[in-house]
Amino acid sequence: VTEGRSDLEDLHLYATPREQRFRRFASLEFEGQLYMTPHDFIQAVTSDEPKCAKKWRSLSKQELNQILMETPPVWKGSSKLFRNLNEKGVISYTEYLFLLCILTKPHAGFRIAFNMFDTDGNEMVDKKEFLVLQEIFRKKNEKKEKRGDEEKRAMLRLQLYGYHTSTNSVLKTEGEDVVPRSYWDTLRRSTSQALFSDLAERADDISSSLSDTTLLVHFFGKKGKAELNFEDFYRFMDNLQTEVLEIEFLSYSNGMNTISEEDFAHILLRYTNVENTSSYLENMRCCIPEEKGITFDEFRSFFQFLNNLEDFTIAMQMYNFASRSIGQDEFKRAVYVATGVKLSSHLVNTVFKIFDVDRDDQLSYKEFIGIMKDRLNRGFR
């Protein structure tokens, strides 16, 4: 276990909530930098807390190389990649943030993400282009750092990024008020800045000082010379979304092909700020007395729709501005028009029975959108 453990523990006081969550779930350390295993990452996005207290296990160079040697190439990826790798993988803090971004984005957003990295426009992404995200997320993080002991904060940066950082700004911003709120917006805005210019130069320094990770080897090969095309990138992201949903579904299905409507409600309300979930569950039990069950296809289609929630919100706002609630048929049509996702009648009926608090078979903007926007925060909380 890492030496000076007690000194490192109090760094938690200087960490942001996202940094604290990463440190809480991470289980590996190499040359002072913390890493998650694929198993740690899955736990971080499907569990409130680690199942047991994590101890950072120090890896030797030989152990790290052995782990990376067993990493499959991107064309061998599947929706069981993280489960198959289990403890045999390393994920850095910036990669953790990147994967979280992807989990809550629509499939159309994958093309945007790919184009962000493809700085030379050759429809392929190389390792250097991908590594720019290290610098983008680091600069975003520095905007949110807690003030305090500079030495402690420097130690924290070393733990999260693997190198000491200067306080000089690399990203060109016009002021704090224009800094985007989310990491996705940061990625989108920052990557448009002069095709990375200074960021790309910084990436050279980063790549020479940082160790490879499972994601880098998976994408760019063991020598780092391979290039990533959009089809492989899309498949990886789609597989990741599917894998996390499968894990959540299977944790409730007990080996069956469906989960109960009540379990579906539990999953939906799990990461929200709803304090009294019992009222929603009781409402649903009264309105759906006979259990039919929710299939995985229905479950997956609903979360694909949630990842398109921003577009659907526009349609809902039109009803809201007209002081109108929305019925089940209007809801299904609005979902399909706004997102291209078709939801089954049973799934829509279940959603209505969960969120239609006043039981008028109409769904208001407040009853649904506000709660679901909160649900999208997922592991960011």
Secondary structure, 3 states (H helix, E strand, C coil): CCCCHHHHHHHHHHCCHHHHHHHHHCCEEECCEEEECHHHHHHHHHCCCCCCCCCCEECCHHHHHHHHHCCCCHHHCCCCHHHHHCCCCCECHHHHHHHHHHHCCCHHHHHHHHHHHCCCCCCEECHHHHHHHHHHHHHHHHHHCCCCCHHHHHHHHHHHHCCCCCCCCCCCCCCHHHCCCCHHHHHHHHCCCHHHHHHHHHHHHHHHHCCCCHHHHHHHCCCCCCCEEHHHHHHHHHHHHHHHHHHHHHHHHCCCCEECHHHHHHHHHCCCCCCCHHHHHHHHHHHCCCCCCEEHHHHHHHHHHHCCHHHHHHHHHHHHHCCCCECHHHHHHHHHHHHCCCCCHHHHHHHHHHHCCCCCCCECHHHHHHHHHHHCCHHHC
